[in-house]
Amino acid sequence: MEFWGIHRVLFFIGALFWANFVQSAPRTKSHHHECPKGDWKNSLVVHHIAVGQGDATFLRTPSGTTVLIDAGLPGRGKADVVPTLKTCYQLESLDYVVLTHFDQDHHGGLAQVLKHFKVGRALYDPGDKMYTGATGPKTMFSRFKKAADATGKRKVPAVGRTAIPDKSVDFTIVSVNGKIFNHASFPVLNDKGKPKDDNAISISLLVRYGTFDYFIGGDLTGGGNRTPDLESAVARTVGDVDVLHANHHGSETSSNDTFLKTLEPEHVVISVGNGGLNKGRYHHPETSVLERLDSYSFVRNVFQTAKGESLAPPAVKQKVTNMNGDVILIAEKHDFLVQGFGEFRTDGD
């Protein structure tokens, strides 16, 4: 009896341990990660990595230059970005890393990424003086700063076409810290030299390969919700594009009329997440943004990395396709593929 009694106790303890393990184990993500398919090594690949409510975008040019822009929330670097870059592209290093600004859903995963990949040429971000949050040793910013400084490649980029040179693809830094290429600087700093709005300092890039044009701008603001309107000034430099990575996950702060009508994107990508703060507070993409995209005849498709938590009615989501995971573009000089959806010609502008 004592033998069976002891074993019943051990079995009960083991069952409790297993139940606790199952409850605390990571849940399966609702999105999935893919690699580019087919013969893509002589093409421009723009890989929007699904990182939930955040941003992480990887670009590889036909000549092999690699650029990572942002890395999602804390934990997403290790869970999503690192496996994607290693599995799909067999990388051990990155030529360029760009942190658009210091929100955690953009910089939170970068410290983990920098532990796995060397930075070959440059790590660009807005600079320490532009950070307005907590600076304690355990903050994600401090972890990013330590990892970034250790690369010896960290700097603030200058606007223009010299920051990311490539043989076949033209990268233009359009904005950083309120400075706009071919335009007067925008007053985004207060009298203490700190940003009036953390999103307004976002680094934005225009990427051109032949007649294929792509724009990405972090959380760049456009005047909504009383934010500084950098989008309208940036739009004059950017001009027409084929694909727009929507600023700020489709937030009401961004994607204003002037910006969209000037860029006239045929296709829009929105990096967005399900649940969490997006469900409880943000509701990205914002109804007003989807209404504008739906009303413009030049917009053909809106691709989202997840369903998101928009409160917009189905009638204004007619152009939206939930890719439920990564959105991968494979571009040639005059056409491009949205993997898993279809092929498109560029508009030639």
C-alpha positions as CSV (number, residue, x, y, z in Angstrom):
1,M,0.0,0.0,0.0
2,E,2.8,2.4,0.9
3,F,4.5,1.7,-2.6
4,W,1.3,2.5,-4.4
5,G,0.6,5.5,-2.2
6,I,4.0,7.0,-2.9
7,H,3.6,6.5,-6.7
8,R,0.1,8.1,-6.6
9,V,1.7,11.2,-4.9
10,L,4.5,11.3,-7.5
11,F,2.0,10.9,-10.3
12,F,-0.1,13.7,-9.0
13,I,3.0,16.0,-8.6
14,G,4.0,15.1,-12.2
15,A,0.6,15.9,-13.5
16,L,0.6,19.3,-11.9
17,F,4.0,20.0,-13.3
18,W,2.9,19.0,-16.8
19,A,-0.3,21.1,-16.6
20,N,1.7,24.1,-15.5
21,F,4.2,23.6,-18.3
22,V,1.4,23.4,-20.9
23,Q,-0.3,26.5,-19.6
24,S,3.0,28.5,-19.7
25,A,4.3,27.2,-23.0
26,P,4.2,29.7,-25.9
27,R,0.9,29.6,-27.8
28,T,1.0,28.8,-31.5
29,K,1.1,32.0,-33.5
30,S,-1.9,32.9,-35.7
31,H,0.4,33.9,-38.6
32,H,2.9,31.9,-40.6
33,H,6.3,32.6,-42.1
34,E,7.3,31.8,-45.6
35,C,10.4,32.0,-47.7
36,P,10.6,33.5,-51.2
37,K,9.9,30.9,-53.8
38,G,11.3,30.3,-57.3
39,D,14.3,32.0,-58.8
40,W,14.5,35.1,-56.7
41,K,18.3,35.7,-56.2
42,N,18.5,38.0,-59.2
43,S,15.5,40.0,-58.1
44,L,14.7,42.6,-55.5
45,V,13.0,40.8,-52.5
46,V,11.0,42.9,-50.1
47,H,10.0,40.6,-47.2
48,H,7.5,42.0,-44.7
49,I,8.0,39.6,-41.7
50,A,4.8,39.2,-39.6
51,V,5.7,40.2,-36.1
52,G,2.3,40.9,-34.7
53,Q,1.6,44.6,-33.8
54,G,4.9,45.9,-35.0
55,D,7.2,46.2,-38.0
56,A,10.1,44.2,-39.5
57,T,11.0,44.4,-43.2
58,F,13.9,42.7,-44.9
59,L,15.2,43.6,-48.4
60,R,17.7,41.8,-50.5
61,T,18.9,43.3,-53.8
62,P,19.9,41.4,-57.0
63,S,23.5,42.2,-56.2
64,G,23.1,40.7,-52.7
65,T,23.0,43.8,-50.5
66,T,20.9,43.0,-47.4
67,V,18.9,45.6,-45.4
68,L,16.8,45.0,-42.3
69,I,14.4,47.7,-41.3
70,D,13.0,47.4,-37.7
71,A,12.5,44.1,-35.8
72,G,9.2,44.2,-33.9
73,L,8.4,44.0,-30.2
74,P,10.6,42.4,-27.6
75,G,10.8,38.6,-28.3
76,R,9.9,39.0,-31.9
77,G,13.5,39.3,-33.0
78,K,14.3,35.8,-31.7
79,A,10.9,34.3,-32.5
80,D,10.3,35.7,-36.0
81,V,13.1,37.8,-37.5
82,V,16.2,35.6,-36.8
83,P,14.6,32.3,-37.9
84,T,13.3,34.0,-41.1
85,L,16.7,35.4,-42.1
86,K,18.6,32.3,-41.3
87,T,16.2,29.8,-42.8
88,C,15.2,31.8,-45.9
89,Y,18.5,33.6,-46.7
90,Q,21.2,31.6,-44.9
91,L,22.6,34.8,-43.4
92,E,25.3,35.3,-40.9
93,S,25.6,39.0,-41.3
94,L,23.5,42.0,-42.5
95,D,25.0,44.8,-44.6
96,Y,22.6,47.5,-43.2
97,V,20.2,47.7,-40.3
98,V,17.8,50.6,-40.1
99,L,15.8,51.4,-37.0
100,T,13.2,53.9,-38.1
101,H,12.5,55.3,-34.5
102,F,12.5,54.2,-30.9
103,D,9.0,52.8,-30.3
104,Q,9.2,49.3,-28.8
105,D,7.2,47.7,-31.6
106,H,10.1,48.7,-34.0
107,H,13.2,48.4,-31.8
108,G,12.2,45.8,-29.2
109,G,13.5,42.8,-31.2
110,L,16.7,44.4,-32.5
111,A,18.9,43.5,-29.6
112,Q,18.2,39.8,-30.2
113,V,18.8,40.2,-33.9
114,L,22.2,41.9,-33.3
115,K,23.3,38.9,-31.2
116,H,22.9,36.6,-34.2
117,F,24.1,38.8,-37.1
118,K,27.1,41.0,-37.6
119,V,26.5,44.4,-39.2
120,G,28.8,44.7,-42.2
121,R,28.4,48.3,-43.2
122,A,26.1,50.5,-41.1
123,L,23.4,50.5,-38.4
124,Y,21.3,53.6,-38.9
125,D,18.9,55.1,-36.3
126,P,17.8,58.6,-35.2
127,G,20.4,58.9,-32.5
128,D,20.3,58.7,-28.7
129,K,19.3,62.3,-28.2
130,M,16.1,61.6,-30.0
131,Y,15.0,59.0,-27.5
132,T,12.5,60.3,-24.9
133,G,11.7,57.1,-22.9
134,A,13.1,55.4,-19.8
135,T,16.8,54.7,-19.9
136,G,17.3,52.2,-17.0
137,P,19.7,49.3,-17.6
138,K,16.8,46.8,-18.0
139,T,14.9,48.8,-20.6
140,M,14.7,47.5,-24.1
141,F,16.2,50.7,-25.4
142,S,19.3,50.1,-23.1
143,R,19.6,46.6,-24.5
144,F,19.3,47.9,-28.0
145,K,21.8,50.7,-27.4
146,K,24.4,48.2,-25.9
147,A,24.0,45.8,-28.8
148,A,24.0,48.6,-31.4
149,D,27.1,50.4,-30.0
150,A,28.9,47.1,-29.8
151,T,28.7,46.8,-33.6
152,G,30.9,49.9,-34.1
153,K,28.7,50.7,-37.1
154,R,26.0,52.8,-35.5
155,K,25.3,56.3,-36.9
156,V,22.5,58.7,-37.9
157,P,22.1,58.7,-41.7
158,A,22.1,61.7,-43.8
159,V,19.2,62.3,-46.2
160,G,19.9,61.5,-49.8
161,R,21.2,58.6,-51.9
162,T,24.6,57.9,-50.3
163,A,23.6,56.0,-47.1
164,I,22.9,52.6,-48.8
165,P,24.8,52.3,-52.1
166,D,24.0,49.4,-54.4
167,K,24.8,48.4,-58.0
168,S,21.2,47.9,-59.1
169,V,18.8,49.4,-56.6
170,D,18.5,53.1,-55.7
171,F,17.9,53.6,-51.9
172,T,17.0,57.2,-50.9
173,I,16.8,58.2,-47.3
174,V,13.9,60.6,-47.6
175,S,13.5,61.8,-44.0
176,V,15.3,61.5,-40.6
177,N,14.7,63.7,-37.5
178,G,12.5,66.1,-39.5
179,K,15.1,66.6,-42.2
180,I,13.6,65.9,-45.6
181,F,15.6,65.3,-48.8
182,N,15.2,68.1,-51.3
183,H,13.0,70.0,-48.9
184,A,13.5,72.4,-45.9
185,S,13.8,70.7,-42.5
186,F,10.5,70.3,-40.6
187,P,10.4,71.6,-37.0
188,V,9.9,68.4,-35.1
189,L,12.0,69.3,-32.0
190,N,11.1,71.3,-28.9
191,D,13.3,74.0,-27.3
192,K,15.2,71.3,-25.4
193,G,16.2,69.5,-28.7
194,K,13.8,66.6,-28.0
195,P,11.1,65.4,-30.4
196,K,7.7,66.9,-30.1
197,D,6.4,63.6,-31.4
198,D,8.5,60.4,-31.3
199,N,7.0,59.1,-34.6
200,A,7.7,62.3,-36.5
201,I,11.4,61.7,-36.4
202,S,11.0,58.4,-38.3
203,I,13.6,57.4,-41.0
204,S,11.8,56.9,-44.3
205,L,13.2,55.3,-47.4
206,L,12.3,55.2,-51.1
207,V,13.5,52.1,-52.9
208,R,13.7,52.0,-56.7
209,Y,14.6,49.1,-59.0
210,G,14.0,49.9,-62.6
211,T,10.5,51.2,-62.7
212,F,9.5,49.5,-59.5
213,D,9.1,52.0,-56.6
214,Y,8.5,51.2,-53.0
215,F,8.2,53.5,-49.9
216,I,8.6,52.6,-46.2
217,G,8.5,55.2,-43.4
218,G,8.1,53.6,-40.0
219,D,5.5,55.6,-38.0
220,L,5.9,58.8,-40.0
221,T,3.2,61.3,-39.1
222,G,0.7,63.0,-41.4
223,G,-1.1,65.5,-39.2
224,G,-3.8,63.2,-37.8
225,N,-4.6,63.3,-34.1
226,R,-2.7,66.7,-34.0
227,T,0.6,65.2,-35.1
228,P,3.2,67.1,-37.3
229,D,2.4,66.7,-41.0
230,L,5.7,65.4,-42.4
231,E,3.9,63.1,-44.9
232,S,2.8,66.0,-47.2
233,A,6.4,67.3,-47.4
234,V,7.8,63.8,-47.9
235,A,5.3,63.1,-50.6
236,R,6.7,65.9,-52.8
237,T,10.1,64.2,-52.7
238,V,8.8,60.6,-53.2
239,G,6.3,61.0,-56.0
240,D,4.5,58.1,-57.6
241,V,5.1,54.6,-56.2
242,D,3.9,51.1,-57.0
243,V,3.9,49.8,-53.4
244,L,3.4,51.7,-50.2
245,H,4.2,50.2,-46.8
246,A,1.6,52.1,-44.8
247,N,3.0,54.4,-42.1
248,H,2.1,53.5,-38.5
249,H,0.2,50.3,-39.2
250,G,-2.7,52.3,-40.7
251,S,-3.1,54.6,-37.7
252,E,-5.2,57.8,-37.9
253,T,-2.0,59.8,-37.4
254,S,-0.8,58.9,-40.9
255,S,-1.8,58.2,-44.5
256,N,-3.3,61.6,-45.1
257,D,-5.0,62.6,-48.4
258,T,-2.1,64.6,-49.8
259,F,0.4,61.9,-49.1
260,L,-1.7,59.1,-50.7
261,K,-2.8,61.2,-53.7
262,T,0.8,62.2,-54.4
263,L,2.2,58.7,-54.1
264,E,-0.8,57.0,-55.9
265,P,0.2,53.5,-54.7
266,E,-1.4,50.7,-56.6
267,H,-0.7,48.3,-53.7
268,V,-0.5,49.0,-50.0
269,V,1.0,46.7,-47.3
270,I,-0.1,47.1,-43.7
271,S,1.9,45.4,-40.9
272,V,-0.5,44.9,-38.1
273,G,-1.4,42.5,-35.3
274,N,-4.3,40.8,-33.7
275,G,-5.5,41.1,-30.1
276,G,-3.5,42.8,-27.3
277,L,-3.4,46.6,-27.3
278,N,-4.5,46.7,-30.9
279,K,-7.8,45.2,-29.9
280,G,-8.1,47.1,-26.6
281,R,-6.9,50.5,-27.8
282,Y,-5.6,51.1,-31.3
283,H,-7.9,49.2,-33.7
284,H,-5.4,49.4,-36.5
285,P,-5.9,49.8,-39.4
286,E,-8.0,52.8,-38.6
287,T,-11.4,53.0,-40.3
288,S,-10.7,56.4,-41.8
289,V,-7.5,55.1,-43.5
290,L,-9.3,52.1,-45.0
291,E,-12.1,54.4,-46.2
292,R,-9.6,56.5,-48.0
293,L,-7.8,53.5,-49.5
294,D,-11.2,52.1,-50.6
295,S,-12.2,55.4,-52.2
296,Y,-9.1,55.9,-54.3
297,S,-9.4,54.2,-57.7
298,F,-5.6,54.0,-58.1
299,V,-5.4,51.6,-55.1
300,R,-6.0,48.1,-56.3
301,N,-5.0,46.0,-53.2
302,V,-4.3,46.3,-49.5
303,F,-2.3,43.4,-48.1
304,Q,-2.2,42.9,-44.3
305,T,0.1,40.6,-42.3
306,A,-2.9,39.8,-40.1
307,K,-6.6,40.5,-39.8
308,G,-5.9,43.3,-37.4
309,E,-8.6,44.9,-35.2
310,S,-10.1,47.5,-37.5
311,L,-13.6,48.6,-36.6
312,A,-14.3,49.4,-40.3
313,P,-17.4,47.7,-41.8
314,P,-16.9,45.1,-44.5
315,A,-18.0,47.5,-47.2
316,V,-14.7,49.5,-46.8
317,K,-12.5,46.4,-46.7
318,Q,-13.2,45.2,-50.3
319,K,-9.6,45.7,-51.3
320,V,-8.1,44.2,-48.2
321,T,-6.5,40.7,-48.3
322,N,-5.3,39.2,-45.0
323,M,-2.2,37.3,-45.9
324,N,-2.2,35.8,-42.4
325,G,1.6,36.0,-42.3
326,D,4.5,37.4,-44.2
327,V,3.9,39.6,-47.3
328,I,6.7,38.9,-49.8
329,L,7.3,41.0,-52.9
330,I,9.7,39.7,-55.6
331,A,10.4,42.5,-58.0
332,E,12.0,42.7,-61.4
333,K,12.7,46.0,-63.2
334,H,9.2,46.3,-64.8
335,D,7.0,43.9,-62.9
336,F,6.7,42.2,-59.5
337,L,5.1,39.3,-57.7
338,V,3.1,39.3,-54.4
339,Q,3.8,35.8,-53.4
340,G,0.7,33.8,-52.9
341,F,-1.5,36.4,-54.6
342,G,-0.5,37.4,-58.1
343,E,1.8,39.2,-60.6
344,F,1.7,42.9,-61.5
345,R,3.3,45.3,-64.0
346,T,4.7,48.5,-62.6
347,D,3.0,51.7,-63.6
348,G,6.2,52.8,-65.3
349,D,6.4,56.2,-63.4
